[in-house]
């Protein structure tokens, strides 16, 4: 049984678009050709992969299984192309790493800088994602490594703890709760907030838990980084939730008060994760070993 990479890429596109027509367009194939390729896959496998309906297509259980394997195959082929293409530019390998907001801004930069300084023939492609999205991408084989909150990971994903971090409420020294050591997040419901932009992974995490508590925080300002947020808080614009590491760093430079949250969801173990550390490429394994050594 032979599989054509074009067929697998087409099948992924059709599954993502839930439409053979839109999948064909995304794959730059004529509709007739795309339909024939999908039919050829089903004939070769001896099983229906799609349920065809008036509103598009749905995957059968066999189709879901093929989709998982197809994503892995295409990811490995893309990784191979990237590694081999790098020889021409002088960079001979790359690692695809997904990280949540805290990892990208607070925990990873120093460790990654050290790794890249030691391994000048390796490039690291980093994307910011929410921890639940990182788990899905790692499971699907769409990335080599992830940096995520452990609570978001299913049991089958391998991981090791890189650091522990709590979400902490920061307020100005004359602001609300400045004299408190700890509070429940719900107590801050009446405050004005300074936060991250809506699309950032950490802000999505905070918004999700606020909604579960029936809270609708009012944001006076939304910014891209924790330093800017803490400057706004120090100026008494509002309160904010930031990682404890960022709060401690900024409180040394700004008139801030830190207040611990009692909520369980604010206490996070941050981990490096992979579908399987054993099957990673050599450059990814080198990065894993470097991050193990840098773990707190």
C-alpha atoms as one frame of an Amber mdcrd trajectory, in Angstrom:
protein
   0.000   0.000   0.000   1.549   3.298  -1.139   0.551   6.767   0.007   1.052
   9.936  -2.004   2.035  13.012   0.062  -0.261  15.133  -2.105  -3.139  12.805
  -1.170  -2.351  13.133   2.537  -2.055  16.925   2.325  -5.346  17.040   0.427
  -7.056  14.834   3.016  -5.857  17.127   5.848  -7.159  20.172   3.959 -10.547
  18.523   3.329 -10.818  17.489   7.000  -9.896  21.000   8.211 -12.322  22.683
   5.807 -15.059  20.034   6.169 -15.487  20.356   2.407 -13.919  18.645  -0.613
 -14.429  21.812  -2.670 -12.659  24.107  -0.183 -10.035  21.441   0.507  -9.283
  21.244  -3.215  -8.953  25.035  -3.397  -6.575  25.082  -0.433  -4.511  22.319
  -2.054  -4.554  24.088  -5.460  -6.238  21.119  -7.141  -9.222  20.943  -9.490
 -12.359  19.618  -7.779 -12.542  16.589 -10.088  -8.922  15.707  -9.364  -9.409
  16.123  -5.610 -12.525  13.940  -5.608 -10.699  11.249  -7.568  -7.756  11.323
  -5.134 -10.034  10.964  -2.088 -11.886   8.096  -3.800  -8.523   6.491  -4.602
  -7.516   6.690  -0.920 -10.769   5.045   0.161 -10.395   2.302  -2.462  -6.774
   1.640  -1.475  -7.676   1.398   2.209 -10.916  -0.469   1.629 -12.877   1.790
   3.979 -14.937   4.984   3.799 -13.062   7.986   5.150 -15.746  10.665   4.711
 -19.479  10.954   5.210 -20.725  13.154   2.394 -23.729  15.392   3.005 -25.440
  18.471   1.627 -23.538  20.745   4.023 -20.120  19.240   3.434 -18.287  16.198
   4.746 -17.639  14.618   8.134 -14.880  12.189   9.033 -15.690   8.562   9.733
 -13.805   6.849  12.604 -11.360   5.545   9.972 -11.021   9.092   8.621 -10.209
  10.435  12.107  -7.492   7.796  12.456  -6.018   8.589   9.029  -6.059  12.324
   9.863  -3.905  11.766  12.967  -1.379   9.700  11.021  -1.408  12.076   8.038
  -0.600  15.067  10.274   2.332  13.162  11.783   3.671  12.150   8.364   3.410
  15.684   6.927   4.980  17.188  10.058   7.929  14.782   9.784   8.334  15.526
   6.074   8.240  19.281   6.749  10.818  18.846   9.513  13.034  16.844   7.135
  12.740  19.515   4.435  13.544  22.251   6.937  16.567  20.403   8.302  17.950
  19.618   4.849  17.189  23.043   3.385  19.072  24.576   6.277  22.372  23.151
   5.017  22.270  25.641   2.151  21.820  28.649   4.453  24.276  27.558   7.123
  21.574  26.722   9.670  21.389  22.953   9.571  18.400  22.092  11.790  15.322
  23.591  13.397  13.054  22.811  16.353   9.383  23.849  16.487   8.454  24.940
  20.035   5.040  26.117  21.254   4.920  28.146  24.490   2.279  29.812  26.614
   2.489  33.511  27.500   4.439  33.037  30.743   6.963  30.748  29.117   7.536
  33.077  26.190   7.961  36.220  28.294   9.376  35.065  31.623  10.852  31.559
  31.723  12.270  30.560  28.337  14.236  33.527  26.911  17.357  33.083  29.072
  17.477  29.299  28.624  16.871  29.517  24.863  19.497  32.231  24.455  22.063
  29.983  26.133  21.122  27.045  23.909  21.260  29.056  20.688  24.634  30.518
  21.689  26.040  27.002  22.219  24.407  25.480  19.103  24.796  27.941  16.257
  23.719  25.346  13.691  20.225  24.992  15.237  17.261  27.364  14.868  14.241
  27.388  17.203  10.858  28.369  15.740   8.702  29.585  18.674   4.947  30.264
  18.625   2.707  31.504  21.436  -0.327  29.303  22.133  -2.702  28.609  25.024
  -1.742  25.501  27.011  -4.785  23.511  25.828  -3.918  24.306  22.194  -0.317
  23.240  22.837  -1.573  19.890  24.154  -3.666  19.364  21.006  -0.782  20.327
  18.707   1.684  18.018  20.466  -0.826  15.141  20.332  -1.353  15.746  16.599
   2.391  15.921  15.909   2.151  19.544  14.746   5.099  20.669  16.912   8.217
  19.112  18.415   8.035  20.526  21.942   5.675  22.511  24.131   5.988  24.718
  27.205   2.607  24.589  28.968   0.746  24.519  32.252   0.680  20.880  33.352
  -3.029  20.860  34.234  -3.897  21.290  30.528  -2.041  18.161  29.379  -3.605
  14.704  28.925  -1.816  11.782  30.594  -0.316  10.368  27.380   1.861  13.442
  26.720   5.356  13.092  28.199   6.620  16.024  30.298   9.031  17.239  32.951
   8.626  20.200  35.291  10.571  23.276  34.220   9.339  25.691  36.896   6.417
  26.540  39.145   4.622  29.847  38.907   1.549  31.375  40.489  -0.713  34.001
  39.057  -0.508  36.928  41.470  -2.642  40.026  41.827  -0.604  43.235  41.708
  -1.902  46.587  42.867  -0.348  49.979  43.564   0.866  50.493  47.122  -2.123
  52.759  47.748  -4.540  50.611  45.737  -7.172  48.035  46.772  -5.919  44.999
  48.706  -2.455  46.566  49.149  -2.542  45.610  52.821  -3.719  42.007  52.211
  -1.468  38.959  51.900  -3.938  36.825  49.968  -7.459  36.968  48.505  -9.900
  34.935  46.425 -10.003  36.216  42.842 -13.737  36.798  43.135 -13.093  39.501
  45.766 -11.478  41.624  43.043 -14.603  41.523  40.874 -15.429  45.171  41.519
 -11.947  46.468  40.655 -10.796  47.999  37.411  -8.198  45.848  35.669  -5.161
  46.199  33.450  -4.602  43.103  31.329  -2.977  41.476  28.370  -4.457  41.808
  24.893  -7.447  39.506  24.375  -5.699  37.086  22.006  -2.816  36.169  24.341
  -2.846  32.669  25.811  -2.676  33.781  29.445  -5.491  36.318  29.037  -7.703
  33.602  27.548  -6.896  31.424  30.577  -7.803  34.218  33.007 -10.989  35.121
  31.127 -12.108  31.482  31.134 -11.839  31.216  34.935 -13.401  34.634  35.462
 -16.413  33.490  33.413 -16.719  30.319  35.483 -16.906  32.511  38.597 -19.566
  34.686  36.984 -17.166  37.633  36.775 -16.912  40.181  33.946 -13.785  42.216
  34.781 -13.671  45.766  33.400 -10.347  46.432  31.664  -9.076  50.014  31.567
  -6.129  49.042  29.383  -4.777  45.994  27.539  -1.077  45.709  26.769   1.338
  43.210  25.253   3.831  42.667  28.097   3.978  42.387  31.879   6.367  45.324
  32.387   3.935  47.721  30.686   1.020  46.267  32.667   2.872  46.723  35.955
   3.744  50.323  35.063   0.019  51.020  34.595  -0.781  49.328  37.911   1.939
  51.310  39.706   0.290  54.484  38.340  -2.982  53.356  40.024  -4.835  52.718
  36.743  -6.111  49.359  38.002  -5.101  45.964  39.351  -3.716  43.063  37.286
  -3.067  39.339  37.331   0.495  38.481  36.308   2.860  35.536  36.902   4.577
  35.734  40.267   7.986  35.815  38.572   7.002  38.961  36.645   5.418  40.513
  39.741   8.595  39.996  41.807  10.811  41.407  39.075   8.651  44.495  38.516
   8.045  45.150  42.220  11.787  45.724  42.648  11.558  48.640  40.210   8.032
  49.965  40.771   5.790  50.861  43.749   3.705  47.674  43.644   2.064  45.420
  46.209   1.737  41.684  45.561  -1.324  39.763  46.765  -1.442  35.974  46.486
  -4.559  34.321  45.029  -6.040  31.415  46.991  -7.713  30.004  43.850  -6.340
  26.581  42.885  -6.259  27.461  39.157  -3.749  30.250  39.887  -1.119  27.740
  41.039   0.582  26.363  37.938   3.322  23.821  37.274   4.974  24.763  33.989
   6.373  21.854  32.003   8.306  20.990  28.871   6.287  18.393  26.953   6.491
  16.186  23.864   4.557  13.351  22.310   7.619  11.190  22.929  11.034  12.484
  24.002  12.645   9.289  22.689  11.483   9.802  19.090  12.456  13.494  18.810
  14.989  14.620  16.233  18.567  15.011  17.462  18.367  18.860  17.616  15.117
  18.654  19.613  16.719  16.148  22.011  19.659  18.530  22.452  17.238  21.340
  23.343  15.398  19.066  25.786  18.626  18.219  27.594  19.558  21.901  27.783
  16.124  22.779  29.221  16.335  19.908  31.737  19.589  21.359  33.011  18.050
  24.854  33.217  14.889  23.681  35.021  14.292  25.084  38.500
